[in-house]
Structures are given as structure tokens and as C-alpha cells.
Amino acid sequence: MKIKAYRNQFIQQLTPIYDADEAESFFYLILEEKHQLKRIDLALQPDLIFTETEIAIWNSILEPLKKEIPIQYLLGKTSFYGLDFEVNADVLIPRPETEELVEWIIQNTTKLEKKEVKILDIGTGSGCIAISIAKNLPNASVFAIDVSENALATAQKNAKTNQVNIRFINQNILETDDLKQPFDIIVSNPPYVRHLEKAEIKKNVLDNEPHLALFVEDNDALIFYSKIAVLAQKNLSPNGKLYFEINQYLGKEMIALLEKMNFKNIELRKDIYGNDRMITADF
């Protein structure tokens, strides 16, 4: 079968679930991953064909896509901040908003012109924040904590793939009283989705991504932030900075929390979609 003909079938079968543009983007992601072919290659060679064996492989990906299993999990990889990351059911799929947080940290840290910067990423998951920072800040010594051993195993693979050295630590931050060393930067993208917000979460996320990394109780939504802020009070170096990705509905509450704990120079930023998404402060 000609690839172009299969493409039309592929998109048609997915459009009851996804919009046509998203379904088409899935097709080209798979085409590049499985056949090293880009959109331009298909345009220039319209008579390219799939064998029966190749069609069977494509159908084996198409069927779970119909069940809204994320394509990143099906391909086992995704791109974040220009780097490749392995992803699986043990880690969240990195999102564009988190790239904005990484960019903010890199820009601010580059301005410091320090010989060495010690950075801690709490709740590292796939390692996307820690690894992207380490790759772009050669003077950074990066540490990363996660409660999940499986997540850390994935993060370690990603660090090796991207050729960065990171010290990974298996630790439950809620049971940690002291980080036992100073850090110039502490960053975290912790669980922050309240159960009351589940209705806003897409089915492909809700049914497939790890709830341990997503949800907090409605009556204690800032549990991770308050704990990490306490640790930052003890373990941030002089003029050190704390960075968080946050729940878009809790920007004011985050400012109030940090002010109450005597943090200074608090700055709340919106993401590309206009939502309150990240915050920084000094102590």
C-alpha cells in the first residue's frame, strides 16, 4: 500500500478521538521514528509504499492510540528542550510549560557568571529538568531526587543518553528534614493537581500517566511546596534561588506561602498559554 494512502486511513480512524492536525502529527512522528522519513520525503516521493509487515507494525501502534494511550509512551521517547528523553508509565511526559521553567533558570543562572553552581531538582521524574540544565550549564553540579526507584532508573538512562553527570538520590522529600548540603538553586515541579481538577485532565493523561507524580489532596494542595520551602530555608546558599512549577489556579496562594516564610524577590510568571505557571524567590 502507498504510504500516502495509509496516512489517509490512519488519520481518518483517529479523527473521532483527536482533531485532524493532531492525528496527522502522530502519523509523521511515527514515520520519522520507524522509517527515518520526514513529511518532505513523502512529498518528494509520493509512490513510497508500506509492506504488509510494516502495515502490521503501524496498526499495532494505531490501536492503542485509539484507546488514548499517549504516543510518547508508545514510541518510548519524547523531545524536551531540544534533547531526547526515554519515557514510560513510571514518569510524566515532559511538557512545553516546563521547558519555559528550564529556560528561565538557565537565563538567570548564566547571568551570575559563577565558577560553579550547585543545583537540586526535587521530584525529577524522567530527569528532564535536571538533564536539560546540566546540558546547558557546564559549570553546574546537578543533583536530582525522586521517591520512585523506577523513575530514577529512567532518569539515569536519560542522563547517559544525553551525556551529562548527575547525582541521583532515591528519597521521599516529605520525610526529609535536611538536605545536608547547600545548593545555589533548588527547583521542583512537584505533584500539584487537586482531585477536584480531575475533570479538566485529558483521558490520555488520567488513564496512563503516574498519579503519584500528578495529584495532591484538595485540602493540602501545597504540601510539597511548603515542605520544599522549609528545606530551602535551611539549605539554600546565600543569594540562592528557589524555583517552582505551580498549579495555575494557586498563584496567589503560592505568593502568600513564600511571603509568610520570609522569602524575598518573589516573581510569578505566566506560561505561553497565559496561565500562572512558575515562581521564583530568594531567601
Contacts in CASP RR format, 6 or more apart in sequence:
PFRMAT RR
TARGET T0000
AUTHOR 0000-0000-0000
METHOD contacts of the structure
MODEL  1
MKIKAYRNQFIQQLTPIYDADEAESFFYLILEEKHQLKRIDLALQPDLIF
TETEIAIWNSILEPLKKEIPIQYLLGKTSFYGLDFEVNADVLIPRPETEE
LVEWIIQNTTKLEKKEVKILDIGTGSGCIAISIAKNLPNASVFAIDVSEN
ALATAQKNAKTNQVNIRFINQNILETDDLKQPFDIIVSNPPYVRHLEKAE
IKKNVLDNEPHLALFVEDNDALIFYSKIAVLAQKNLSPNGKLYFEINQYL
GKEMIALLEKMNFKNIELRKDIYGNDRMITADF
1 49 0 8 1.000
1 50 0 8 1.000
1 55 0 8 1.000
2 46 0 8 1.000
2 47 0 8 1.000
2 48 0 8 1.000
2 49 0 8 1.000
2 50 0 8 1.000
3 31 0 8 1.000
3 37 0 8 1.000
3 42 0 8 1.000
3 48 0 8 1.000
3 49 0 8 1.000
3 50 0 8 1.000
4 42 0 8 1.000
4 46 0 8 1.000
4 48 0 8 1.000
6 50 0 8 1.000
6 55 0 8 1.000
6 58 0 8 1.000
7 24 0 8 1.000
7 27 0 8 1.000
7 42 0 8 1.000
10 23 0 8 1.000
10 26 0 8 1.000
10 27 0 8 1.000
10 58 0 8 1.000
10 62 0 8 1.000
11 20 0 8 1.000
11 23 0 8 1.000
11 24 0 8 1.000
11 27 0 8 1.000
13 62 0 8 1.000
13 66 0 8 1.000
14 22 0 8 1.000
14 23 0 8 1.000
14 26 0 8 1.000
14 62 0 8 1.000
14 65 0 8 1.000
14 66 0 8 1.000
15 23 0 8 1.000
17 65 0 8 1.000
17 66 0 8 1.000
17 68 0 8 1.000
18 26 0 8 1.000
26 65 0 8 1.000
26 71 0 8 1.000
28 38 0 8 1.000
28 39 0 8 1.000
29 71 0 8 1.000
29 75 0 8 1.000
30 58 0 8 1.000
30 61 0 8 1.000
30 71 0 8 1.000
30 75 0 8 1.000
31 37 0 8 1.000
31 38 0 8 1.000
31 39 0 8 1.000
31 42 0 8 1.000
32 38 0 8 1.000
33 75 0 8 1.000
33 77 0 8 1.000
34 54 0 8 1.000
34 57 0 8 1.000
34 58 0 8 1.000
35 54 0 8 1.000
37 48 0 8 1.000
41 48 0 8 1.000
42 48 0 8 1.000
50 58 0 8 1.000
61 71 0 8 1.000
61 74 0 8 1.000
61 75 0 8 1.000
64 74 0 8 1.000
65 71 0 8 1.000
65 74 0 8 1.000
68 202 0 8 1.000
68 203 0 8 1.000
68 204 0 8 1.000
68 207 0 8 1.000
68 208 0 8 1.000
69 204 0 8 1.000
69 207 0 8 1.000
69 208 0 8 1.000
70 93 0 8 1.000
70 204 0 8 1.000
70 205 0 8 1.000
70 208 0 8 1.000
70 209 0 8 1.000
72 78 0 8 1.000
72 87 0 8 1.000
72 93 0 8 1.000
73 87 0 8 1.000
73 88 0 8 1.000
73 89 0 8 1.000
73 93 0 8 1.000
73 208 0 8 1.000
76 86 0 8 1.000
76 87 0 8 1.000
76 88 0 8 1.000
77 84 0 8 1.000
77 85 0 8 1.000
77 86 0 8 1.000
77 87 0 8 1.000
78 84 0 8 1.000
78 85 0 8 1.000
78 87 0 8 1.000
78 93 0 8 1.000
78 94 0 8 1.000
79 85 0 8 1.000
80 94 0 8 1.000
80 98 0 8 1.000
80 99 0 8 1.000
80 126 0 8 1.000
80 128 0 8 1.000
80 132 0 8 1.000
81 99 0 8 1.000
81 102 0 8 1.000
81 103 0 8 1.000
81 128 0 8 1.000
81 132 0 8 1.000
81 135 0 8 1.000
81 136 0 8 1.000
83 128 0 8 1.000
83 131 0 8 1.000
83 132 0 8 1.000
83 135 0 8 1.000
83 162 0 8 1.000
84 161 0 8 1.000
84 162 0 8 1.000
85 94 0 8 1.000
85 126 0 8 1.000
85 127 0 8 1.000
85 128 0 8 1.000
85 131 0 8 1.000
85 158 0 8 1.000
85 161 0 8 1.000
85 162 0 8 1.000
86 126 0 8 1.000
86 154 0 8 1.000
86 157 0 8 1.000
86 158 0 8 1.000
86 161 0 8 1.000
87 93 0 8 1.000
87 94 0 8 1.000
87 126 0 8 1.000
87 154 0 8 1.000
88 154 0 8 1.000
89 208 0 8 1.000
89 209 0 8 1.000
89 210 0 8 1.000
90 148 0 8 1.000
90 150 0 8 1.000
90 151 0 8 1.000
90 153 0 8 1.000
90 154 0 8 1.000
90 210 0 8 1.000
91 125 0 8 1.000
91 126 0 8 1.000
91 127 0 8 1.000
91 151 0 8 1.000
91 154 0 8 1.000
91 155 0 8 1.000
91 210 0 8 1.000
91 213 0 8 1.000
92 125 0 8 1.000
92 126 0 8 1.000
92 209 0 8 1.000
92 210 0 8 1.000
92 213 0 8 1.000
92 214 0 8 1.000
93 209 0 8 1.000
94 126 0 8 1.000
94 128 0 8 1.000
96 271 0 8 1.000
96 272 0 8 1.000
97 245 0 8 1.000
97 271 0 8 1.000
97 272 0 8 1.000
97 273 0 8 1.000
97 275 0 8 1.000
97 277 0 8 1.000
97 278 0 8 1.000
98 128 0 8 1.000
98 129 0 8 1.000
98 189 0 8 1.000
98 245 0 8 1.000
99 132 0 8 1.000
100 269 0 8 1.000
100 271 0 8 1.000
100 272 0 8 1.000
100 277 0 8 1.000
100 278 0 8 1.000
101 129 0 8 1.000
101 187 0 8 1.000
101 189 0 8 1.000
101 243 0 8 1.000
101 245 0 8 1.000
101 277 0 8 1.000
101 278 0 8 1.000
102 128 0 8 1.000
102 129 0 8 1.000
102 132 0 8 1.000
102 133 0 8 1.000
104 243 0 8 1.000
104 269 0 8 1.000
104 278 0 8 1.000
104 280 0 8 1.000
105 133 0 8 1.000
105 185 0 8 1.000
105 187 0 8 1.000
105 243 0 8 1.000
106 132 0 8 1.000
106 133 0 8 1.000
106 136 0 8 1.000
106 137 0 8 1.000
108 241 0 8 1.000
108 280 0 8 1.000
109 117 0 8 1.000
109 119 0 8 1.000
109 133 0 8 1.000
109 137 0 8 1.000
109 140 0 8 1.000
109 185 0 8 1.000
110 137 0 8 1.000
114 139 0 8 1.000
114 184 0 8 1.000
115 139 0 8 1.000
116 139 0 8 1.000
116 140 0 8 1.000
116 141 0 8 1.000
117 137 0 8 1.000
117 139 0 8 1.000
117 140 0 8 1.000
117 141 0 8 1.000
117 184 0 8 1.000
117 185 0 8 1.000
118 140 0 8 1.000
118 141 0 8 1.000
118 143 0 8 1.000
118 181 0 8 1.000
118 182 0 8 1.000
118 183 0 8 1.000
118 184 0 8 1.000
118 185 0 8 1.000
118 237 0 8 1.000
119 130 0 8 1.000
119 133 0 8 1.000
119 137 0 8 1.000
119 140 0 8 1.000
119 141 0 8 1.000
119 142 0 8 1.000
119 143 0 8 1.000
119 183 0 8 1.000
119 184 0 8 1.000
119 185 0 8 1.000
119 186 0 8 1.000
119 187 0 8 1.000
120 142 0 8 1.000
120 143 0 8 1.000
120 144 0 8 1.000
120 145 0 8 1.000
120 179 0 8 1.000
120 183 0 8 1.000
120 185 0 8 1.000
120 186 0 8 1.000
120 187 0 8 1.000
121 127 0 8 1.000
121 129 0 8 1.000
121 130 0 8 1.000
121 133 0 8 1.000
121 142 0 8 1.000
121 143 0 8 1.000
121 144 0 8 1.000
121 145 0 8 1.000
121 187 0 8 1.000
121 188 0 8 1.000
122 144 0 8 1.000
122 145 0 8 1.000
122 173 0 8 1.000
122 186 0 8 1.000
122 187 0 8 1.000
122 188 0 8 1.000
122 190 0 8 1.000
122 228 0 8 1.000
123 144 0 8 1.000
123 145 0 8 1.000
123 146 0 8 1.000
123 147 0 8 1.000
123 151 0 8 1.000
123 173 0 8 1.000
123 188 0 8 1.000
123 189 0 8 1.000
123 190 0 8 1.000
123 213 0 8 1.000
124 130 0 8 1.000
124 144 0 8 1.000
124 145 0 8 1.000
124 146 0 8 1.000
124 151 0 8 1.000
124 152 0 8 1.000
124 155 0 8 1.000
124 168 0 8 1.000
125 146 0 8 1.000
125 148 0 8 1.000
125 151 0 8 1.000
125 152 0 8 1.000
125 154 0 8 1.000
125 155 0 8 1.000
125 213 0 8 1.000
126 151 0 8 1.000
126 154 0 8 1.000
126 155 0 8 1.000
126 158 0 8 1.000
127 144 0 8 1.000
127 154 0 8 1.000
127 155 0 8 1.000
127 158 0 8 1.000
127 159 0 8 1.000
127 166 0 8 1.000
128 158 0 8 1.000
129 187 0 8 1.000
129 189 0 8 1.000
130 142 0 8 1.000
130 143 0 8 1.000
130 144 0 8 1.000
130 155 0 8 1.000
130 159 0 8 1.000
130 166 0 8 1.000
131 155 0 8 1.000
131 158 0 8 1.000
131 159 0 8 1.000
131 162 0 8 1.000
131 164 0 8 1.000
131 166 0 8 1.000
133 140 0 8 1.000
133 142 0 8 1.000
133 187 0 8 1.000
134 140 0 8 1.000
134 142 0 8 1.000
134 159 0 8 1.000
134 164 0 8 1.000
134 165 0 8 1.000
134 166 0 8 1.000
135 162 0 8 1.000
135 163 0 8 1.000
135 164 0 8 1.000
142 164 0 8 1.000
142 165 0 8 1.000
142 166 0 8 1.000
142 167 0 8 1.000
143 166 0 8 1.000
143 167 0 8 1.000
143 168 0 8 1.000
143 169 0 8 1.000
143 183 0 8 1.000
144 152 0 8 1.000
144 155 0 8 1.000
144 166 0 8 1.000
144 167 0 8 1.000
144 168 0 8 1.000
144 169 0 8 1.000
145 168 0 8 1.000
145 169 0 8 1.000
145 170 0 8 1.000
145 171 0 8 1.000
145 173 0 8 1.000
146 152 0 8 1.000
146 155 0 8 1.000
146 168 0 8 1.000
146 169 0 8 1.000
146 170 0 8 1.000
146 171 0 8 1.000
147 170 0 8 1.000
147 171 0 8 1.000
147 172 0 8 1.000
147 173 0 8 1.000
147 212 0 8 1.000
148 210 0 8 1.000
148 212 0 8 1.000
148 213 0 8 1.000
149 170 0 8 1.000
151 210 0 8 1.000
151 213 0 8 1.000
152 168 0 8 1.000
152 170 0 8 1.000
155 166 0 8 1.000
155 168 0 8 1.000
156 168 0 8 1.000
159 165 0 8 1.000
159 166 0 8 1.000
159 168 0 8 1.000
173 190 0 8 1.000
173 224 0 8 1.000
173 227 0 8 1.000
173 228 0 8 1.000
173 231 0 8 1.000
174 223 0 8 1.000
174 224 0 8 1.000
174 227 0 8 1.000
176 227 0 8 1.000
176 231 0 8 1.000
178 231 0 8 1.000
178 234 0 8 1.000
178 235 0 8 1.000
179 231 0 8 1.000
179 234 0 8 1.000
179 235 0 8 1.000
180 235 0 8 1.000
181 235 0 8 1.000
182 235 0 8 1.000
182 236 0 8 1.000
182 237 0 8 1.000
183 235 0 8 1.000
183 236 0 8 1.000
183 237 0 8 1.000
183 240 0 8 1.000
184 236 0 8 1.000
184 237 0 8 1.000
184 239 0 8 1.000
184 240 0 8 1.000
184 241 0 8 1.000
185 240 0 8 1.000
185 241 0 8 1.000
185 242 0 8 1.000
185 243 0 8 1.000
186 228 0 8 1.000
186 231 0 8 1.000
186 232 0 8 1.000
186 235 0 8 1.000
186 236 0 8 1.000
186 241 0 8 1.000
186 242 0 8 1.000
186 243 0 8 1.000
187 242 0 8 1.000
187 243 0 8 1.000
187 244 0 8 1.000
188 224 0 8 1.000
188 225 0 8 1.000
188 228 0 8 1.000
188 243 0 8 1.000
188 244 0 8 1.000
188 245 0 8 1.000
189 244 0 8 1.000
189 245 0 8 1.000
190 224 0 8 1.000
190 225 0 8 1.000
190 228 0 8 1.000
190 244 0 8 1.000
191 212 0 8 1.000
191 213 0 8 1.000
191 214 0 8 1.000
191 215 0 8 1.000
191 216 0 8 1.000
191 224 0 8 1.000
192 216 0 8 1.000
192 221 0 8 1.000
192 224 0 8 1.000
192 225 0 8 1.000
192 245 0 8 1.000
192 246 0 8 1.000
192 247 0 8 1.000
192 250 0 8 1.000
193 201 0 8 1.000
193 214 0 8 1.000
193 215 0 8 1.000
193 216 0 8 1.000
193 247 0 8 1.000
194 215 0 8 1.000
194 216 0 8 1.000
194 217 0 8 1.000
194 218 0 8 1.000
194 221 0 8 1.000
194 247 0 8 1.000
195 215 0 8 1.000
195 217 0 8 1.000
195 218 0 8 1.000
196 218 0 8 1.000
197 247 0 8 1.000
197 249 0 8 1.000
198 206 0 8 1.000
198 215 0 8 1.000
201 214 0 8 1.000
205 214 0 8 1.000
216 222 0 8 1.000
216 223 0 8 1.000
216 224 0 8 1.000
217 223 0 8 1.000
221 247 0 8 1.000
221 250 0 8 1.000
221 253 0 8 1.000
222 250 0 8 1.000
222 253 0 8 1.000
222 254 0 8 1.000
222 257 0 8 1.000
225 244 0 8 1.000
225 246 0 8 1.000
225 254 0 8 1.000
225 257 0 8 1.000
226 257 0 8 1.000
226 261 0 8 1.000
228 242 0 8 1.000
228 244 0 8 1.000
229 242 0 8 1.000
229 257 0 8 1.000
229 258 0 8 1.000
229 261 0 8 1.000
229 263 0 8 1.000
230 261 0 8 1.000
232 242 0 8 1.000
232 263 0 8 1.000
232 283 0 8 1.000
233 261 0 8 1.000
233 262 0 8 1.000
233 283 0 8 1.000
236 242 0 8 1.000
236 282 0 8 1.000
236 283 0 8 1.000
239 282 0 8 1.000
240 282 0 8 1.000
240 283 0 8 1.000
241 280 0 8 1.000
241 281 0 8 1.000
241 282 0 8 1.000
242 258 0 8 1.000
242 263 0 8 1.000
242 280 0 8 1.000
242 281 0 8 1.000
242 282 0 8 1.000
242 283 0 8 1.000
243 278 0 8 1.000
243 279 0 8 1.000
243 280 0 8 1.000
244 254 0 8 1.000
244 278 0 8 1.000
244 279 0 8 1.000
244 280 0 8 1.000
245 277 0 8 1.000
245 278 0 8 1.000
246 254 0 8 1.000
246 276 0 8 1.000
246 277 0 8 1.000
246 278 0 8 1.000
246 279 0 8 1.000
248 271 0 8 1.000
248 275 0 8 1.000
248 276 0 8 1.000
248 277 0 8 1.000
249 276 0 8 1.000
250 276 0 8 1.000
251 268 0 8 1.000
251 276 0 8 1.000
251 279 0 8 1.000
254 268 0 8 1.000
254 279 0 8 1.000
255 266 0 8 1.000
255 268 0 8 1.000
255 279 0 8 1.000
258 266 0 8 1.000
258 279 0 8 1.000
258 281 0 8 1.000
259 266 0 8 1.000
262 283 0 8 1.000
263 281 0 8 1.000
263 282 0 8 1.000
263 283 0 8 1.000
264 281 0 8 1.000
264 282 0 8 1.000
264 283 0 8 1.000
265 280 0 8 1.000
265 281 0 8 1.000
265 282 0 8 1.000
266 279 0 8 1.000
266 280 0 8 1.000
266 281 0 8 1.000
267 279 0 8 1.000
267 280 0 8 1.000
267 281 0 8 1.000
268 276 0 8 1.000
268 278 0 8 1.000
268 279 0 8 1.000
269 276 0 8 1.000
269 277 0 8 1.000
269 278 0 8 1.000
269 279 0 8 1.000
269 280 0 8 1.000
270 276 0 8 1.000
270 277 0 8 1.000
271 277 0 8 1.000
271 278 0 8 1.000
END
